[in-house]
Amino acid sequence: MTANTIKIIQITDTHIIDDGAPSFNDFDTTASLHQVVEKIREDEHDADCVLLTGDLVHDATKSSYQKLADLLSSLTTPLLSLPGNHDLPELMDYVMGANGYDTGKIFKMEPWLIILLDSCVIGEHSGDLADSELDFLRSTLESNRTSYCLIALHHHPVSVHSSWMDSMILKNAEDFLNIIDEFEHVRGIIWGHIHQEFKTMRNKVCLLGSPSTCLQFKPKSDIFAVDKKPPAYRKLELLEDGTLKTEVIYLLI
């Protein structure tokens, strides 16, 4: 990695649960996140940012968000977060902000800009970007044309070829992607939600779905099915020339 490369670590769908509450499909999400955090501390200590892309907790309570903040407290890099369908955005921002974490929607490190979007619809598993979010996206892209842009949200804006998961897609994905098409300086879109690795290109934009820090879903399955792959995180390298490099790191357990 060159000196001018920006290194981003994406962790997603941590699904942290209050002590004593029912588990997420019999999975210990606290233990898996702890293992992921320790690996990031050991191997990714030169990261410029850690980005959490939604479903931070499984059932949104103040104590579950505080538990998450405590689990992340050993990381010394800036930490950004956006909500997923299991989150309550205002409560998430309140607790994360109270623990000193950035709750903004823009992270700028020249020549790159990261834009965080809220696709959460309270009470729904599928996502939607409100008109205000789409307006924010367009205006931010318009006013930052000299920066390469990476856009993050929770819900997937394209099919992942899994019918049960695609029923929970970003509902107004066409509106979102039409805005992306207007701006050549967008280089990547990343999301969580799908609990599996996904990569494709649309025009010149790299589209990336990422596996969870806990259990993974079986790709291309028509019904809910758990994969055997272990917890993971995604590493992104944003180069000075606008190139994006990425790989998914799976834990060896």
SERO-4910 file (N, C-alpha, C, O; in steps of 0.05 Angstrom, whole numbers):
BEGIN
 pado doro    nc1    nc2    nc3   cac1   cac2   cac3    cc1    cc2    cc3    oc1    oc2    oc3
  Met    A     17    -24      0      0      0      0     18     25      0     36     28     17
  Thr    A     12     43    -19     29     67    -21     21     87      0      0     85     13
  Ala    A     38    107      4     34    127     25      8    143     20     -4    153     39
  Asn    A      0    147     -5    -24    163    -11    -49    146    -13    -70    157    -21
  Thr    A    -48    121     -7    -72    104     -7    -88    108     18    -78    108     40
  Ile    A   -115    110     15   -133    111     37   -144     83     42   -154     70     24
  Lys    A   -142     74     67   -150     47     74   -175     48     91   -175     60    113
  Ile    A   -196     35     82   -222     34     96   -228      5    103   -225    -13     87
  Ile    A   -236      1    128   -246    -25    137   -276    -24    140   -286     -8    156
  Gln    A   -290    -41    126   -319    -43    129   -327    -67    145   -319    -90    139
  Ile    A   -342    -62    167   -354    -84    181   -384    -79    181   -394    -56    182
  Thr    A   -400   -101    180   -428    -97    175   -444   -119    188   -434   -141    193
  Asp    A   -469   -113    194   -489   -132    204   -478   -147    229   -476   -172    230
  Thr    A   -470   -131    248   -459   -142    273   -480   -154    291   -474   -173    306
  His    A   -505   -145    289   -528   -156    303   -523   -161    333   -529   -183    343
  Ile    A   -512   -141    346   -506   -144    375   -533   -146    390   -552   -131    384
  Ile    A   -533   -163    410   -558   -169    425   -553   -164    455   -532   -169    465
  Asp    A   -574   -153    468   -573   -149    497   -567   -175    511   -576   -197    503
  Asp    A   -552   -173    533   -547   -197    549   -573   -209    559   -591   -195    569
  Gly    A   -576   -235    555   -601   -249    563   -623   -249    543   -643   -264    546
  Ala    A   -620   -234    521   -641   -233    500   -637   -257    482   -615   -269    481
  Pro    A   -658   -265    467   -655   -288    448   -633   -283    428   -629   -260    419
  Ser    A   -619   -304    420   -597   -301    402   -606   -298    373   -630   -301    367
  Phe    A   -588   -291    355   -593   -288    327   -587   -315    314   -564   -321    308
  Asn    A   -608   -331    310   -604   -357    297   -583   -375    311   -568   -389    299
  Asp    A   -584   -374    338   -565   -389    355   -536   -382    351   -518   -398    356
  Phe    A   -531   -357    342   -503   -348    337   -495   -328    358   -511   -311    366
  Asp    A   -470   -331    368   -460   -312    388   -448   -288    374   -424   -288    367
  Thr    A   -464   -268    369   -455   -245    354   -434   -228    369   -418   -214    357
  Thr    A   -435   -229    396   -416   -214    412   -388   -226    409   -368   -211    404
  Ala    A   -386   -252    411   -360   -266    408   -348   -262    380   -324   -257    378
  Ser    A   -365   -263    360   -354   -261    332   -344   -232    327   -324   -229    315
  Leu    A   -359   -212    337   -350   -185    333   -324   -180    348   -306   -167    338
  His    A   -322   -191    372   -297   -188    388   -274   -199    372   -252   -187    371
  Gln    A   -277   -222    359   -256   -234    343   -249   -217    319   -225   -214    312
  Val    A   -269   -206    306   -264   -189    283   -249   -164    292   -230   -156    279
  Val    A   -257   -152    314   -244   -128    323   -215   -133    330   -197   -117    324
  Glu    A   -210   -156    343   -182   -163    350   -165   -167    325   -142   -159    324
  Lys    A   -176   -179    304   -161   -182    279   -155   -156    266   -134   -151    255
  Ile    A   -175   -138    266   -171   -111    255   -149    -96    271   -132    -83    259
  Arg    A   -149    -99    297   -129    -86    314   -101    -97    307    -82    -81    306
  Glu    A    -99   -122    302    -73   -135    296    -64   -129    268    -40   -124    264
  Asp    A    -82   -132    248    -74   -132    220    -79   -106    205    -68   -101    184
  Glu    A    -98    -89    215   -106    -66    200   -102    -40    216   -118    -21    214
  His    A    -81    -40    232    -77    -17    250    -70      9    235    -71     31    246
  Asp    A    -64      6    209    -58     30    192    -83     40    178    -81     57    160
  Ala    A   -106     30    185   -131     38    171   -137     68    177   -131     78    199
  Asp    A   -148     81    157   -156    109    161   -184    112    172   -191    133    183
  Cys    A   -201     91    169   -228     93    178   -240     65    180   -233     47    164
  Val    A   -257     61    200   -274     37    202   -303     45    197   -313     64    209
  Leu    A   -316     32    178   -343     39    169   -362     16    176   -359     -6    166
  Leu    A   -383     22    191   -403      3    198   -428      8    181   -439     30    182
  Thr    A   -437    -12    166   -458     -7    146   -485    -21    154   -497    -35    138
  Gly    A   -493    -16    179   -520    -23    186   -525    -50    200   -507    -67    200
  Asp    A   -549    -52    211   -556    -74    228   -535    -78    250   -524   -100    255
  Leu    A   -529    -55    263   -509    -55    284   -518    -72    308   -502    -86    320
  Val    A   -544    -71    314   -555    -87    335   -579   -103    323   -588    -97    302
  His    A   -587   -123    338   -609   -140    328   -636   -129    336   -655   -128    320
  Asp    A   -639   -121    361   -662   -107    371   -653    -81    383   -637    -81    402
  Ala    A   -662    -59    373   -651    -33    379   -659    -24    407   -682    -16    412
  Thr    A   -640    -24    426   -643    -14    452   -618      3    459   -597     -1    447
  Lys    A   -621     20    478   -598     36    487   -575     18    496   -552     23    491
  Ser    A   -582     -3    511   -562    -20    522   -548    -37    501   -524    -42    503
  Ser    A   -562    -45    480   -549    -60    459   -530    -43    443   -508    -52    435
  Tyr    A   -537    -17    438   -518      1    425   -494      7    443   -471      9    433
  Gln    A   -498      9    469   -476     14    487   -457    -11    488   -433     -8    489
  Lys    A   -469    -34    487   -453    -59    485   -436    -59    460   -412    -66    461
  Leu    A   -448    -50    438   -433    -48    413   -410    -28    416   -387    -34    408
  Ala    A   -416     -5    426   -395     16    430   -372      6    447   -349     11    441
  Asp    A   -379     -9    468   -358    -21    485   -340    -40    470   -316    -41    473
  Leu    A   -353    -57    453   -338    -77    437   -319    -63    417   -298    -74    411
  Leu    A   -327    -40    408   -310    -25    388   -290     -7    401   -273      5    387
  Ser    A   -290     -4    427   -275     17    440   -245     13    438   -230     32    442
  Ser    A   -235    -11    432   -207    -15    429   -196     -6    402   -171     -5    399
  Leu    A   -213      0    383   -204     10    357   -197     40    360   -213     55    371
  Thr    A   -175     48    349   -166     75    352   -170     92    327   -165    116    327
  Thr    A   -179     80    305   -184     94    280   -211    107    281   -229     98    296
  Pro    A   -216    129    265   -242    141    264   -263    120    256   -258    102    239
  Leu    A   -287    122    267   -308    102    262   -333    117    253   -342    135    266
  Leu    A   -344    107    231   -368    119    219   -390     97    219   -383     73    217
  Ser    A   -415    105    221   -436     84    221   -461     95    207   -467    119    208
  Leu    A   -476     77    195   -502     83    183   -521     61    191   -513     39    197
  Pro    A   -548     67    190   -567     48    201   -577     27    180   -576     32    156
  Gly    A   -585      4    191   -598    -16    174   -627    -21    185   -636     -6    202
  Asn    A   -640    -41    174   -668    -46    181   -672    -55    209   -695    -54    219
  His    A   -651    -64    223   -654    -72    251   -648    -48    270   -650    -51    294
  Asp    A   -640    -26    259   -631     -3    275   -653     18    279   -672     18    263
  Leu    A   -650     34    299   -665     59    302   -646     82    299   -630     86    317
  Pro    A   -647     96    276   -626    115    270   -620    136    291   -597    142    298
  Glu    A   -641    148    303   -637    169    323   -624    157    348   -606    170    359
  Leu    A   -633    134    357   -621    122    380   -592    113    375   -575    117    392
  Met    A   -587    102    351   -560     95    343   -542    119    344   -520    117    356
  Asp    A   -550    141    332   -533    165    331   -529    176    359   -507    185    366
  Tyr    A   -549    175    376   -547    185    403   -526    170    419   -508    182    431
  Val    A   -528    143    419   -509    127    435   -481    128    423   -461    130    438
  Met    A   -479    125    397   -452    126    384   -439    153    388   -415    155    394
  Gly    A   -455    175    386   -444    201    390   -435    205    419   -415    218    424
  Ala    A   -451    195    438   -444    197    466   -418    183    473   -405    189    493
  Asn    A   -410    163    456   -386    148    460   -363    159    443   -341    147    441
  Gly    A   -367    183    431   -346    196    417   -342    188    388   -322    195    376
  Tyr    A   -362    174    377   -360    165    349   -373    186    330   -393    198    337
  Asp    A   -362    188    306   -372    207    287   -400    198    277   -403    175    270
  Thr    A   -419    216    277   -446    210    268   -453    225    243   -476    228    236
  Gly    A   -433    236    229   -437    251    205   -443    234    181   -441    209    182
  Lys    A   -448    246    158   -455    232    134   -434    235    112   -437    224     90
  Ile    A   -413    250    118   -391    254     99   -365    251    112   -360    261    134
  Phe    A   -347    236    100   -320    233    110   -301    239     86   -300    224     67
  Lys    A   -286    260     89   -269    270     66   -240    266     72   -229    275     93
  Met    A   -226    252     54   -197    249     55   -188    251     26   -189    232     10
  Glu    A   -178    275     19   -171    281     -9   -152    260    -20   -133    252     -6
  Pro    A   -157    251    -44   -177    261    -63   -203    245    -62   -218    244    -83
  Trp    A   -210    233    -40   -234    216    -38   -255    229    -19   -248    243      0
  Leu    A   -280    222    -24   -302    229     -7   -320    205     -3   -327    191    -22
  Ile    A   -326    199     23   -344    177     29   -371    189     37   -372    206     55
  Ile    A   -392    180     25   -419    190     30   -436    168     43   -438    146     32
  Leu    A   -447    173     66   -463    154     81   -493    160     77   -502    182     82
  Leu    A   -508    140     69   -537    144     65   -553    126     84   -545    105     92
  Asp    A   -577    136     91   -595    122    108   -618    110     92   -636    125     82
  Ser    A   -618     84     88   -639     71     72   -659     56     90   -675     40     81
  Cys    A   -657     62    116   -674     48    136   -703     58    135   -708     82    134
  Val    A   -722     39    135   -751     45    137   -760     31    162   -761      6    163
  Ile    A   -768     46    183   -775     34    208   -798     14    205   -818     20    192
  Gly    A   -794    -10    215   -814    -31    213   -813    -48    188   -830    -66    185
  Glu    A   -795    -42    170   -793    -56    145   -765    -68    142   -745    -57    151
  His    A   -763    -92    129   -737   -104    123   -725    -93     98   -701    -92     95
  Ser    A   -742    -86     79   -732    -73     54   -724    -44     60   -730    -33     81
  Gly    A   -711    -32     41   -701     -5     45   -713     15     25   -725      7      5
  Asp    A   -709     40     31   -718     62     14   -702     87     21   -697     92     44
  Leu    A   -694    102      1   -681    127      5   -701    149      3   -713    154    -18
  Ala    A   -706    163     25   -725    186     25   -716    207      5   -693    208     -3
  Asp    A   -735    223     -3   -729    245    -22   -706    262    -11   -689    272    -26
  Ser    A   -706    267     15   -685    283     27   -658    270     25   -638    284     21
  Glu    A   -657    243     26   -631    229     22   -622    231     -6   -598    236    -12
  Leu    A   -640    228    -25   -633    230    -53   -624    258    -60   -605    262    -75
  Asp    A   -637    278    -49   -629    306    -53   -601    311    -41   -585    325    -53
  Phe    A   -597    300    -17   -570    303     -5   -549    290    -22   -527    301    -25
  Leu    A   -555    266    -32   -535    252    -49   -528    269    -74   -505    273    -80
  Arg    A   -549    278    -88   -544    293   -112   -529    319   -107   -509    326   -121
  Ser    A   -537    334    -86   -524    359    -81   -495    355    -71   -477    371    -78
  Thr    A   -490    334    -56   -463    328    -47   -445    320    -70   -422    329    -71
  Leu    A   -455    304    -88   -439    296   -111   -434    321   -129   -412    324   -140
  Glu    A   -454    337   -132   -452    361   -149   -430    380   -138   -415    392   -154
  Ser    A   -429    383   -112   -410    403   -100   -383    391    -94   -365    405    -84
  Asn    A   -379    365   -101   -353    353    -97   -343    338   -122   -333    316   -120
  Arg    A   -345    351   -144   -338    338   -170   -308    333   -173   -300    317   -190
  Thr    A   -292    346   -157   -263    342   -159   -253    319   -141   -230    313   -141
  Ser    A   -272    306   -126   -265    284   -109   -276    258   -120   -298    257   -131
  Tyr    A   -261    236   -118   -271    210   -124   -290    203   -101   -285    209    -78
  Cys    A   -312    189   -107   -333    184    -87   -338    155    -83   -341    139   -102
  Leu    A   -340    147    -58   -349    121    -49   -375    125    -33   -376    141    -15
  Ile    A   -396    111    -41   -422    114    -29   -429     89    -13   -426     67    -23
  Ala    A   -438     92     12   -444     70     30   -473     72     38   -484     93     45
  Leu    A   -487     49     39   -514     47     49   -517     18     59   -499      2     57
  His    A   -541     12     71   -545    -14     81   -557    -34     61   -547    -56     58
  His    A   -577    -25     46   -592    -43     29   -579    -45      1   -568    -26     -9
  His    A   -581    -69    -11   -570    -73    -37   -587    -60    -59   -612    -63    -59
  Pro    A   -575    -46    -78   -590    -32    -99   -592    -48   -125   -605    -39   -144
  Val    A   -580    -72   -125   -583    -90   -149   -588   -118   -139   -582   -125   -116
  Ser    A   -599   -134   -156   -605   -162   -148   -580   -177   -142   -559   -174   -155
  Val    A   -582   -194   -121   -560   -212   -114   -568   -241   -121   -554   -260   -113
  His    A   -589   -243   -137   -598   -269   -148   -606   -289   -126   -600   -313   -128
  Ser    A   -619   -279   -106   -629   -295    -84   -657   -284    -78   -660   -262    -67
  Ser    A   -678   -299    -85   -705   -287    -86   -714   -277    -58   -727   -256    -57
  Trp    A   -708   -292    -37   -717   -283    -11   -703   -258     -2   -714   -240     11
  Met    A   -677   -256     -8   -662   -232     -1   -669   -209    -19   -671   -186    -10
  Asp    A   -674   -214    -44   -682   -192    -63   -709   -181    -57   -716   -159    -67
  Ser    A   -725   -195    -41   -751   -184    -32   -747   -161    -12   -765   -147     -5
  Met    A   -722   -159     -2   -715   -138     18   -694   -119      6   -678   -108     21
  Ile    A   -696   -115    -20   -677    -97    -34   -684    -68    -29   -704    -62    -16
  Leu    A   -667    -50    -38   -673    -21    -38   -695    -16    -58   -691    -20    -82
  Lys    A   -718     -8    -49   -742     -7    -66   -740     14    -88   -749     10   -110
  Asn    A   -728     37    -82   -725     58   -103   -696     58   -114   -684     79   -117
  Ala    A   -686     34   -119   -659     32   -129   -655     46   -156   -634     57   -161
  Glu    A   -676     46   -173   -674     59   -199   -669     89   -195   -652    101   -209
  Asp    A   -683    102   -177   -679    130   -171   -650    135   -162   -637    155   -170
  Phe    A   -641    118   -144   -614    120   -133   -593    117   -156   -575    134   -158
  Leu    A   -595     96   -172   -576     91   -192   -576    112   -215   -556    117   -227
  Asn    A   -600    123   -220   -601    144   -240   -585    169   -232   -573    182   -248
  Ile    A   -584    174   -205   -567    196   -196   -538    189   -199   -522    206   -208
  Ile    A   -531    164   -192   -503    156   -195   -494    159   -224   -471    167   -229
  Asp    A   -512    153   -243   -504    154   -271   -497    183   -280   -484    186   -301
  Glu    A   -506    203   -265   -501    230   -272   -473    240   -266   -464    261   -275
  Phe    A   -458    224   -249   -433    234   -239   -411    214   -244   -411    192   -232
  Glu    A   -392    221   -260   -370    203   -267   -350    199   -245   -334    180   -246
  His    A   -350    216   -225   -330    213   -203   -339    193   -182   -324    189   -162
  Val    A   -362    181   -184   -369    159   -166   -354    134   -175   -356    126   -198
  Arg    A   -339    122   -157   -323     99   -163   -332     73   -150   -325     51   -159
  Gly    A   -348     76   -129   -356     51   -115   -381     56    -98   -386     77    -88
  Ile    A   -397     34    -95   -420     33    -77   -417      8    -60   -412    -14    -71
  Ile    A   -419     11    -34   -416    -12    -16   -440    -14      2   -452      7      9
  Trp    A   -447    -38     10   -470    -43     27   -466    -68     44   -447    -83     40
  Gly    A   -485    -71     63   -485    -95     80   -510   -111     73   -516   -117     50
  His    A   -526   -118     94   -553   -130     91   -553   -159     81   -569   -175     91
  Ile    A   -537   -165     61   -540   -191     47   -525   -214     60   -528   -237     53
  His    A   -507   -207     80   -492   -228     94   -477   -247     75   -477   -271     79
  Gln    A   -465   -236     54   -450   -252     35   -433   -234     18   -438   -209     17
  Glu    A   -414   -245      5   -396   -230    -12   -408   -227    -40   -418   -246    -52
  Phe    A   -408   -203    -51   -419   -197    -77   -403   -175    -90   -395   -155    -77
  Lys    A   -397   -178   -116   -383   -158   -131   -391   -158   -160   -392   -179   -172
  Thr    A   -397   -135   -170   -402   -132   -199   -396   -103   -207   -390    -86   -190
  Met    A   -397    -98   -232   -392    -71   -243   -417    -61   -256   -431    -76   -270
  Arg    A   -422    -35   -253   -444    -22   -268   -433      3   -280   -425     22   -266
  Asn    A   -431      4   -307   -416     24   -320   -387     23   -310   -375      2   -312
  Lys    A   -377     44   -298   -350     43   -287   -349     43   -256   -329     48   -243
  Val    A   -373     37   -244   -376     37   -215   -374      9   -204   -388     -9   -214
  Cys    A   -358      5   -184   -355    -21   -171   -376    -24   -150   -379     -7   -132
  Leu    A   -393    -45   -152   -414    -50   -133   -407    -73   -115   -400    -95   -124
  Leu    A   -407    -68    -88   -396    -87    -69   -416    -93    -46   -423    -74    -31
  Gly    A   -424   -117    -43   -439   -126    -20   -420   -143     -2   -402   -157    -12
  Ser    A   -423   -141     24   -404   -153     42   -416   -172     62   -439   -169     70
  Pro    A   -400   -192     69   -409   -211     90   -409   -198    117   -398   -177    122
  Ser    A   -422   -212    136   -427   -202    163   -404   -210    181   -387   -227    176
  Thr    A   -403   -195    204   -384   -203    225   -395   -227    241   -382   -238    259
  Cys    A   -420   -236    234   -430   -260    248   -436   -281    227   -418   -289    213
  Leu    A   -461   -291    225   -467   -312    207   -471   -302    178   -479   -279    174
  Gln    A   -466   -320    158   -470   -313    130   -494   -327    118   -501   -349    127
  Phe    A   -506   -315     98   -528   -327     83   -517   -340     58   -498   -331     46
  Lys    A   -530   -363     51   -521   -378     28   -528   -363      2   -551   -356     -2
  Pro    A   -508   -358    -15   -513   -343    -40   -532   -358    -59   -532   -383    -60
  Lys    A   -547   -343    -74   -564   -353    -95   -584   -374    -85   -591   -393    -99
  Ser    A   -594   -370    -61   -614   -388    -50   -641   -375    -52   -644   -351    -46
  Asp    A   -661   -390    -59   -689   -380    -61   -702   -377    -34   -721   -362    -31
  Ile    A   -692   -391    -14   -703   -390     13   -680   -383     33   -657   -386     26
  Phe    A   -688   -375     57   -668   -369     77   -651   -394     83   -661   -416     88
  Ala    A   -624   -390     81   -606   -412     86   -580   -400     96   -570   -381     85
  Val    A   -568   -413    116   -543   -403    128   -520   -417    114   -520   -441    111
  Asp    A   -500   -401    107   -475   -412     95   -456   -421    116   -459   -414    140
  Lys    A   -436   -435    108   -416   -445    127   -392   -427    130   -374   -432    146
  Lys    A   -392   -405    115   -369   -387    116   -368   -372    143   -389   -366    154
  Pro    A   -344   -366    152   -340   -354    179   -345   -324    178   -349   -312    156
  Pro    A   -345   -311    201   -347   -282    202   -325   -268    186   -304   -280    180
  Ala    A   -331   -243    177   -312   -230    158   -314   -200    160   -332   -189    173
  Tyr    A   -296   -187    147   -297   -158    142   -286   -152    115   -272   -169    103
  Arg    A   -291   -128    104   -280   -121     78   -259    -99     82   -263    -80     97
  Lys    A   -237   -101     67   -217    -81     66   -217    -68     38   -218    -81     18
  Leu    A   -217    -41     39   -217    -26     14   -193     -7     14   -186      5     34
  Glu    A   -180     -5     -9   -158     13    -13   -165     33    -35   -170     25    -58
  Leu    A   -167     58    -28   -175     79    -46   -149     94    -56   -136    107    -40
  Leu    A   -143     90    -81   -117    100    -91   -120    129   -102   -142    139   -107
  Glu    A    -97    142   -104    -97    171   -111   -107    176   -139   -117    198   -145
  Asp    A   -106    155   -157   -115    159   -184   -145    151   -188   -155    151   -210
  Gly    A   -159    146   -165   -187    139   -167   -193    110   -168   -216    101   -170
  Thr    A   -172     94   -169   -175     64   -169   -184     54   -142   -174     64   -121
  Leu    A   -201     34   -142   -210     22   -117   -201     -7   -117   -208    -22   -136
  Lys    A   -187    -15    -96   -179    -44    -93   -193    -54    -68   -196    -40    -48
  Thr    A   -201    -79    -68   -215    -90    -45   -212   -120    -42   -207   -134    -62
  Glu    A   -214   -130    -18   -215   -158    -12   -230   -163     13   -232   -146     31
  Val    A   -242   -187     15   -257   -195     39   -238   -213     56   -226   -231     45
  Ile    A   -237   -207     81   -220   -222    100   -239   -239    118   -255   -228    133
  Tyr    A   -236   -266    116   -252   -284    132   -235   -293    156   -211   -297    154
  Leu    A   -248   -296    179   -234   -305    203   -228   -335    200   -244   -350    189
  Leu    A   -206   -343    211   -199   -372    212   -207   -382    239   -192   -379    259
  Ile    A   -230   -395    241   -240   -406    267   -250   -434    263   -259   -446    283
***
